[in-house]
């Protein structure tokens, strides 16, 4: 017999939801309520509880008192971040991001593609021709040079055909920069085989394109190809965009998140940002995988590249719930500190920040008498149990209420103030190169998640060390 405490249990899923279109529609309506609707529904519930004698008696028995209104406080809005490309800078529109700019302007660093492979089955040759034509027409505006590929046209779309063609091409040619494969829609088995081959056995940056994404009107295909070109540039070591930090603030904070092509100040070498996230595999016998992005690409801070070690290390640890906070403090922080002993007389300052996305907290912004979604960069700091915690809304929600991300500063020997952590975190939310806009968590966490997901869901093996300096997992 299993006894469940009612106050500690809740429904975790609706298995037949997709089969019931009416129920699905009602659930979606509940999820995408505007801030004003959500506020009215919440305060109405609180008043009903207050006016119910039975509910009031039960709350009194528990020793609880519910306010009939939401908690109101003064928030803070961080400054809008300027996005830097190679030849221009701009302030992005709040809702639109900067897709147009990155597809019409030259990125910070561009890698030309001169030696690459294109593999596809014969029945998809028309899509391959359309892909090549779209790449040639789109690459010029983005400052990229795309040479003629070595083409391998397969007789069928079996896994063995792809693997043999890739191995044969890699064995007969010199250095190859990139492998691009077009696969039929719904063939995750082919995708997995290609990634295992290119990430583990024969390390090579690879791009796999689903044939269905290349079908449709020309505008859709162009948009897909532009995104593919940006991903390829990242995988080959290019840099798309960056953000500013004023020189005065650099001197105060002793850190820099500007790409190395912008400044040559030694302050660039003082900060390293680490992203950590976990993927829990659902496959039987498979273990959880942690992604550890120890050197982010826009922080050229490994001792091999900078000829010096960072003096400040900021770790963003995603995938931690409240009951696991003590584990981070008692086990993970000491292990991170122990790793410094690898280098003689090396004692950098360390900041460990836990990132929590699964929240029930909503932010509203009161404009006159109406509640609306707060602007990007809205933050609210609080001191809790001696920690520097804060909420940050870094992304735009097109529908429904805006749910912030919670940041819990577990360790801070760098003595960074809460304001500095908020500014740094918000800047990092602009630097996920797979999306021309802000994201909900700092970019290192997004990359760590992508890496952990690829290894835990597809590779089931540690990637080759030859790819450790590249964003092969995008």
N, C-alpha and C positions, 0 to 999 in steps of 0.2 A: 504494500500500500504506500502510495506517495501522497504526502500531505503538503498542500501548497498554502502559503500565507497569502490571503487575498490582497492585502495592502502592498505586497511585493511582486505581484504578478500582473501581466498585461498581455493583450493579444498581439501576436508577432507577425501575423500574415493572413491573407485572404486567398486561399488556394484557387477558388473558382471565380475570382474577380474578372478575369479576362473573358470568361464565357458569358457573363451577365453584363451586357452593354449598358443597361439602365443603371445598375449599381456602380459600374465604372465611371459613368458620367457624373453620378452624385458624389462619388469620392473625389473626382477631379475638381468638382465645383467647390467642395470643402477645402481642398488644398490650395486653390488659387484665389482665395478671397483677397480683396484689397485690404490695406491697413485699416481703413475706416470700417469696413465690414467685420474684420477680425476683432477690432476693438469693441464694436457694438455687441457682437456675439459673446465675447468674453465678459464684459460688464453685465450683460443680461443674465448670464449664468451665475455670476457672483451675487446679483440681487435676488435671484430665485433661491439660492442657498440661504441667504440672509433671512428671507421671508418665510422659509420653511421651518416650522417649529421643531419638527423631527430632526432635520439636519443641524439646526442650531444646538439642540441638546447633545447630539453626537459629537459635534465639534467641541462643545464645552467639556464633554467627558474626556476628550483627548487633550484638552488644554490648548486648543488652537483658536485663533481669531483671524478671519479673512477680511481683508479690506475690500471695499466694493469698487475700487478704482485701481488702475495700473500704477506702477511706481514711476514717478516723474523725476527726472534729474537733468542736469546740464551736461550735454555731451561736448565733444570737440571735433572739429573737422580739419583733417590734415590738408596741407596745400596740394594742389593738383600737380602731378609729376610731369615734367617735360620729357618727351620721348626723343632720343637722339638717333638719327641715321648717319650715314657717312657725310652727306653734304648739307643736311638741314635738320633742324629741330622743330618740334611743334607740340602744342598742348592738345591732347586728344579730346574728342567729344565724349561726354559722360556715358552715353548709351551705345555709341556706335563702334568704339574701339578704333583701331588704326589699320584695318585690312587694306583700305585703298592706298594708304601711304606706303606700306611695305611691299605692295605688288607693283607700285609705280615708281619707286625710288630705289637707289642703290643701298644695300645694307652696309653695316660697318665693315665687315670682312666678307669677301666673296671668294668661293673656291670654284675655279673653272673645271668642267668635266671634259677630259680629253680621252680617257681610256675607260670605257664602261661596256657592260654586257646587257643586252635586251633579250629576254627569253619569253616566249608565249606559244600556246598551241595554235596550230594552223587555222582552226575555225575562228580564232579571234584576231586574225591578221588585219582585219579592217579597223579594229580598235587600236591595234599597235600603230598603224599608219596615222590615225587621228591623234593618238598620244604624241607621237614624234612631231607632228605638225603644230600641235598646241604648245609643246615645249619650246620649239624654235620661235614661235610668235610671241611667247610670253617672257622668255629668258632675257631678252635685250633690255626691257624696261627695268628689270631687277638687277642689271649689271652682271648677269651670268653668261658664260660662254659654254655652250653645250655642243660638243663635237659629235661626229657620226659614231653610233655604237656598233659593236660587233653583234650581229643578230643571229639568234638560234631559234628557228621555227620548228616546233615539235609536231610529230604526227598525231599525238593524242595528249590527253591531260592527266595521265597517270602520274603518281608520285615518283615512280622509278624513272620516268622519262625526264622529269625536271631535275632530279638528283644527278642522273648520268650526264645530262647536258651541262649542268653547272660544273661538275667535276672535270669533264672533258675540256671545257672552255678555260677553266682556271689552270689546268695542267699544260695547255698548249700555248698560252699567252704569257706575256711578261707581267709587270705590275698592273693590276686592275684596280681602279678607284672605287667602282660601284657596280653592284648587280641590281638590275631592275627586272622584276618578273610580273607578268599579267596572269592572273589565275581566274578560273571560273568562279562565279558567285556561289557562296555557301560551301566552299571547300576549305574548311579549317585544317583538314589533314595535310593538304598541300602547303598551306601557310606554315604550319608547325614544322614540317620537314625542311623547308627552305631556311627557316630561322635557326633550327638546330644545326644545320650544315654551315651556315654563314656566321653564327655567333659562337659556336663551340669547336667544330671540327676544322673548318677552313675559314678563319676569321676574315671577314670582309663586310664593309657597310652594305646593307641591302635595303631595297624598297620593294614591297609587295603591294600590288594594286589589284583590288577586286574589280572584275570586269563590269559589274553592275554600276559602279561609280562613274564609269566612262560612257554610260548610255544616257541619252537624253538630249536636250537642246544644247547648242554650242556654248551658251553662257554658263551652263552648269559644268560642262567639261572644262572650260577655261578656268573656272573657279577651283575645280579639283586639281588641275595641273599646276596652278599657281601655288596651292598648298603643298603639293608634292615637291615642287622645286625648292620651296623654303625648307621643307624637311630634309631634303637631300643636302642642301647647303649646310645645315646644322650637323648632319651625320658625317660630313666630310671635314668638319672643323671650322666652318664659317660662323660668324657672329651677326645676328640680325639687327638688334637694337639695344640701346642701353638707356640709363636714366642718370640724371645729374645729382651731385651733392656739392653745395657751395664750398669754396676753398676754406672759408672761415670755419664752416662746420666740420670739414675734414680735420682741421687742426684741433678742434675741440674733441671730436669723437675718436680721432686716430684711426679712421677706417675709410674705405673707399669701395664703391660698387660701380665704378665707371670702367668700361672696357679699356684694356691696356693701350688700344690705339688712340685714346683720347688724351691721357696724361702720362707722364713719365715720372711722376713723383714717387719717392720711396714709400709714401704712405699707402700706396697701392698694395704693398707687400705685407701689410701689418694685419690684415683681417682675412680669415678663412671662414666660409659659411658651409655648414654641413646639413644635409637633409636626410632624415631617416623615416622610413615607413615600412609597414609589414603587410604582406599578402598571406592570408590563411587559405591554403589549398583545401578544396573540398574532395579531392580525389583520395580514394582509400590508399592508405600507406604513405601518402605524401605529407611532408612536414611544412610548417610555415616558413616563409622566406622573408628576410628583412633586407630592404634596399638601403644601401649606405652610400650616399653621394658625397664622397670625402673631399672632392675638389670640383666645385661648380665651374662650368666653362667660362662664365663671365668673371670669375675670380681666378686669374692665372697665378695660383698661389702654391703650387707644389714646389718643393725645394729644387727639383730638376729644372723647372722653368724659370723660377725667380732667383735661384741661387741663394735663397734665405728662407727661414721658417717663419710662419705667421706668429705674431705675438698676441693676437686675440683670435679666439675660436668661438663662433656662435653656432650652437647645434639646435636645429628645429626638429623635435621628436614628435612625429605624428603617430596616430594609432594607439593612444594611451587613454584609458578610462580613469575615472577618479579612484577606484580601488587599486589601480596599478601605479599611482603616483609615488608611493613609498618605494616600490621596486626600482623606479627610475633613480630615486635619490640614493638608495642604499646599495644598489648593484651597478647600474649603468654609469653613473657619474664617476665612481671610483675606477671602473674599467677604462673610461676615457682618460682619466688622469694618469693611470698606469701606463697607457700607451705613449705618453710623453717621455717616459724613461728610455725609449728606444734611442733617443738622441741625448748626447752628453750635455749636462748643464742647461737643459731646456725646460723651462717652466712658464708656458704661456698662460694668460688668463683665460678662463673658460666661462661661457654662458650657455646654459641648457634651458630651452624653452619648449614646453609641451604644447602641442597644437591639437585642439579639440573641435571637430566639426559637427558631431552628433549632439545638437543642442535643441532645447525647447524654448530658448530665449528668442524673442522677436524685438526688433527695433522699430519704433515709429518716430516720425518727425512731425511735430505739431506746427502747422502753418495756418494761422488764424484760428478757425474752429474745426479744421479738417486735419485728420491724420493721413500722412503720405509716407512713401518710402524715403528713408534718409539718403542724402547724397553719398557718393563714394568717398571713402576716407573718414567716415564717421567712427569715432573711437570713444571708448569710455573706460577709464582706468580705475582700479580699486586695489586696496591693500587688504589681503585676506590671509590670515595665519602667518603674517610676516612676509608674505610673498608679493611680488609685483605682478599682479594679474591685470589683463585688459581684454576688452572685446573690440574687435575691429571688423568693420564692414568694408571689404575691399572689392567686392564684385557687384554687378548690377543684376537685379532680379527683374526679368521682363514681366512676370506674373506673380501674384501673391505677395506675401510679406517677405521682408528681407531678414534672413537669419544670419547673424554675425558669426565669426569664428572666435573662439576663446583661446587666449594665450596665457600660459601659466609659467612664470619664470621660476624654475626649480633651483637654479644655481647661477650665481653671478659674481665671480671674482674680478670681473673687469669693471665693476662699479658703474655699469651703464644705467642711466636713469630710465624710468618708464617711458618718458617722452622720446628718448633716443631709440629704444626698442620699438616703439610704435612707428616711428619714421622709417627705421630700417626695414621693418616687416612690411609696411605698406609699399616701399620701393621694390622689395623682392616680389610682391604680388604682381608687378608689371613685367616681370622678366621670364615668363614661361613662353618660350619661343614657338611652341606648338599652337598658340592661340594669340592673335593680335588684339589683345585686350587684357584687362585685369582678371585674375583668378582668385579663388576663395582662400587659398593658402599660399605661403611663400613658394616661389618657383623651385627651390631645392627639394621641397617635400613632394611636389608634383613629379619631378624627375625621379626621385627615389621610389615613388609609387609605380611609375611606368616600368622602372627597372625590376622591382620586386614582382610585379604582375607578369612580366614577360618570362622571368625565370621560373616562377611558381606555377604559372598556367601553361606555358608552352615548352620551355627548354628543359626544365627539371634537372638542370645541371649548371654549374658555375660557368659563366661566359669566359671566353678566352681573354687572357691578360693583354693581348695585342690590341684589344678594343677599348681598354680602360680609359683612354684619353679622348674618346669620341662619344657622341650622343647616339650610339647605334640603336638604342631601344625606343626611339621616338616612332 
